[in-house]
Amino acid sequence: MTYLNNQINLFKKSFKLDKKRFSLVVIFDLALILVSYIALQLWSNWVSNAVLKISGVDLTTISEEAFGEIMKELAVLKSFYYGTLIYSILLIIFLFFVWSFFQGQIWSTILKKKFNSDYFKKFLLLNLACIPLFIILYFLAAICLGFFDLLLLFFSTAGLNTSFIMFILFILFSFIFLPILLYIINCIPIIYIYFTKKNKILDSFKNTFDVAVKKIHLLYIPYLIISLVFVLLSIITVLFNILPVWLTSLISFVLLVIYAAWARFYIADVIAELERIHHKI
């Protein structure tokens, strides 16, 4: 009962945020999305233009005498493949730095820590160390979604009442699958929380394991709360369907950014409370 009371108090507390810090997190999120979008758009435009240049190349119609023409068209193809590879690598590196920079700014703002060059350098190394974990978590999330799709297929072929099926799937999604999915997604942010606290890479992994893995049962209620808030926001956005599509999309996007900022502040408070009560570090 004490645990539930603590969670209720933390949830109430999560809406009493420092407006300046919260606004900064939202701004950093928007800046990350904007810069990433511009970079992806520039890369996409380059690839599109490069494809147009080689769209007329047909090596099967070139005669044996036209050797010079063959070499020119081979050079165009070679330039396209190498150019795409180089620009793709540069894009990945750029997005990696952009992600690290803005995520570092976000978590240092949430936890009231100073963002400096030493922190940023180690944060880059932390993200490199997290790449294998990113891949593992991606596959776990895919498995979770795949299992939900199988359940959806099973219920749809079971011959049950449609309304009953939708109700069961809604309950399963809201109370089981979505909390599990959010927990999987938030493993990396929990690492960020511990890293930002002490600026130590190895300790951040160890502390995350001690709290987020060993005491995973204590995280179900917080992630259930986050899930229910997400479901509530999703229902609210349906009410905006009477508006023009572009306006509905904009409102949904803004709500999603605000929700993501709130969820990170809330998780930071939850982890701090778990650490205070159950795990002294």
C-alpha positions in Angstrom: 0.0 0.0 0.0 2.9 2.4 0.8 4.3 1.7 -2.7 1.0 2.6 -4.4 0.7 5.8 -2.3 4.3 6.7 -3.3 3.4 6.1 -7.0 0.3 8.2 -6.7 2.3 11.0 -5.1 5.0 10.8 -7.8 2.3 11.0 -10.5 0.8 14.1 -8.9 4.2 15.6 -8.5 5.0 15.0 -12.2 2.6 17.7 -13.2 4.2 20.3 -10.8 7.3 20.8 -13.0 9.7 23.7 -13.3 8.2 25.4 -16.4 11.5 26.7 -17.5 13.2 23.3 -17.5 10.2 21.6 -19.0 10.1 24.2 -21.8 13.8 23.7 -22.5 13.3 20.0 -22.9 10.5 20.5 -25.3 12.6 23.0 -27.3 15.6 20.6 -27.4 13.2 17.8 -28.6 11.8 20.1 -31.4 15.4 21.2 -32.4 16.5 17.5 -32.5 13.5 16.6 -34.8 14.0 19.7 -37.0 17.7 19.3 -37.5 17.3 15.5 -38.1 14.5 16.2 -40.6 16.6 18.8 -42.5 19.6 16.4 -42.7 17.4 13.5 -43.9 15.7 15.8 -46.5 19.1 16.9 -47.9 20.3 13.3 -48.1 17.0 12.3 -49.8 17.3 15.2 -52.3 20.9 14.2 -53.2 19.9 10.6 -53.7 16.9 11.6 -55.8 19.0 13.8 -58.1 21.6 11.1 -58.4 19.0 8.6 -59.4 17.7 11.0 -62.1 21.2 11.2 -63.6 21.5 7.4 -64.0 17.9 6.8 -64.9 18.8 6.8 -68.6 21.7 4.4 -68.3 21.1 1.1 -70.1 24.3 -0.9 -70.4 22.6 -3.7 -72.4 22.0 -1.5 -75.4 25.6 -0.2 -75.8 27.5 -1.6 -78.8 31.0 -3.0 -78.7 32.3 0.0 -80.6 31.0 2.5 -78.2 33.7 1.8 -75.5 34.0 5.5 -74.5 30.3 5.7 -73.9 30.4 2.6 -71.8 33.2 4.0 -69.6 31.3 7.3 -69.1 28.1 5.5 -68.0 30.1 3.1 -65.8 31.7 6.2 -64.2 28.2 7.6 -63.5 27.1 4.4 -61.9 30.3 4.2 -59.8 29.9 7.8 -58.7 26.3 7.1 -57.7 27.1 4.0 -55.6 30.2 5.5 -53.9 28.4 8.9 -53.4 25.4 7.2 -51.8 27.6 5.2 -49.5 29.7 8.2 -48.4 26.7 10.5 -47.9 24.9 7.8 -46.0 27.9 7.3 -43.7 28.2 11.0 -43.2 24.4 11.2 -42.4 24.6 8.5 -39.8 27.7 10.2 -38.1 25.9 13.6 -38.2 22.7 12.2 -36.7 24.7 10.3 -34.1 26.3 13.6 -33.0 23.0 15.5 -33.2 21.2 12.8 -31.1 24.0 12.8 -28.5 24.1 16.6 -28.3 20.4 17.2 -27.8 19.9 14.1 -25.6 22.8 15.3 -23.4 21.2 18.7 -23.2 17.8 17.2 -22.3 19.0 14.9 -19.5 21.3 17.5 -18.0 18.4 19.9 -17.9 16.0 17.3 -16.3 18.5 16.3 -13.7 19.9 19.9 -13.1 23.4 19.0 -14.2 25.9 21.1 -16.1 26.4 20.3 -19.8 30.0 20.8 -20.8 32.6 19.4 -23.2 33.7 16.6 -20.9 30.1 15.4 -20.4 29.4 15.5 -24.1 32.6 13.5 -25.0 31.7 10.8 -22.5 28.0 10.9 -23.6 29.2 10.2 -27.2 31.2 7.2 -25.9 28.1 6.1 -23.9 26.0 6.1 -27.0 28.6 4.1 -28.8 28.5 1.5 -26.0 24.7 1.5 -26.2 24.6 0.6 -29.9 24.5 -3.2 -29.2 21.8 -2.6 -26.6 19.8 -0.5 -29.0 19.8 -3.4 -31.4 18.8 -5.9 -28.8 16.0 -3.7 -27.5 14.8 -3.1 -31.1 14.4 -6.8 -31.6 12.6 -7.2 -28.2 10.2 -4.5 -29.2 9.6 -6.1 -32.6 8.9 -9.5 -30.9 6.5 -7.8 -28.5 4.6 -6.1 -31.4 4.7 -9.4 -33.4 3.2 -11.3 -30.5 0.4 -8.7 -30.2 -0.2 -9.1 -34.0 -0.5 -12.8 -33.5 -3.1 -12.3 -30.7 -5.0 -9.9 -33.0 -5.0 -12.5 -35.7 -6.1 -15.2 -33.2 -9.0 -13.2 -31.9 -10.1 -12.1 -35.4 -10.4 -15.7 -36.5 -12.0 -16.9 -33.3 -15.5 -16.0 -34.4 -16.2 -13.9 -31.3 -18.2 -10.7 -31.1 -16.2 -7.8 -32.6 -16.9 -5.4 -29.8 -15.8 -8.0 -27.2 -12.6 -8.6 -29.2 -11.8 -4.9 -29.4 -12.4 -4.6 -25.7 -10.1 -7.5 -24.8 -7.3 -6.2 -27.2 -7.7 -2.7 -25.7 -7.2 -4.1 -22.2 -4.3 -6.3 -23.2 -2.6 -3.4 -25.1 -3.1 -0.8 -22.4 -2.3 -2.9 -19.3 0.3 -5.4 -20.6 1.8 -4.8 -24.0 2.2 -1.0 -23.9 3.8 -1.0 -20.4 6.3 -3.7 -21.5 7.0 -1.8 -24.8 7.6 1.5 -22.9 9.8 -0.3 -20.4 11.9 -1.7 -23.3 12.1 1.7 -25.0 13.1 3.4 -21.7 16.0 1.2 -20.8 18.4 3.6 -22.6 16.9 6.7 -20.9 17.4 5.0 -17.5 21.1 4.6 -18.5 21.2 8.3 -19.4 19.8 9.2 -16.0 22.5 7.3 -14.1 25.2 8.6 -16.5 24.1 12.2 -16.1 24.1 11.8 -12.3 27.8 10.7 -12.0 29.3 11.1 -15.5 30.6 7.5 -15.3 29.9 5.1 -18.2 30.4 1.7 -16.5 28.6 2.8 -13.4 25.6 3.9 -15.4 25.2 0.3 -16.8 25.7 -1.3 -13.4 23.2 1.0 -11.7 20.6 0.5 -14.4 20.9 -3.2 -14.0 20.6 -3.0 -10.2 17.4 -0.9 -10.4 15.7 -1.4 -13.8 16.4 -5.1 -14.0 16.7 -6.5 -10.5 13.7 -4.5 -9.4 11.7 -4.6 -12.6 8.5 -5.6 -10.7 8.6 -2.1 -9.0 8.5 -0.4 -12.4 5.2 -1.9 -13.7 3.0 0.7 -12.0 5.0 3.7 -13.3 5.0 2.3 -16.9 1.3 1.4 -16.6 0.6 5.0 -15.6 2.7 6.3 -18.6 0.8 3.9 -20.9 -2.6 5.0 -19.6 -1.7 8.7 -20.1 -0.6 7.8 -23.7 -3.9 6.0 -24.3 -5.8 9.0 -22.9 -4.0 11.4 -25.2 -4.7 9.1 -28.2 -8.4 9.2 -27.4 -8.2 13.0 -27.1 -6.6 13.3 -30.5 -9.5 11.4 -32.0 -11.7 14.4 -31.1 -9.7 16.6 -33.4 -10.5 14.5 -36.4 -13.2 17.1 -37.3 -10.4 19.6 -38.0 -8.4 19.7 -41.2 -5.8 16.9 -41.5 -2.8 19.2 -41.3 -4.1 20.8 -38.1 -4.9 17.4 -36.5 -1.4 16.2 -37.4 0.1 19.3 -35.9 -1.9 19.0 -32.6 -1.0 15.3 -32.4 2.7 16.1 -32.9 2.8 18.8 -30.3 0.9 16.6 -27.8 3.4 13.7 -28.5 6.4 16.0 -27.9 4.9 17.3 -24.6 4.0 13.8 -23.5 7.6 12.6 -24.2 9.0 15.5 -22.2 6.6 14.8 -19.3 7.4 11.0 -19.3 11.1 11.6 -19.0 10.7 13.9 -16.0 8.3 11.4 -14.4 10.7 8.4 -15.0 13.6 10.4 -13.6 11.5 11.0 -10.4 10.5 7.3 -10.3 14.1 6.1 -10.6 15.2 8.6 -7.9 12.4 7.3 -5.6 13.3 3.7 -6.2 16.9 4.4 -5.5 16.1 6.3 -2.3 13.8 3.6 -0.9 15.1 0.3 -2.3 18.6 0.8 -3.5 21.1 3.1 -1.9 23.9 4.0 -4.4 
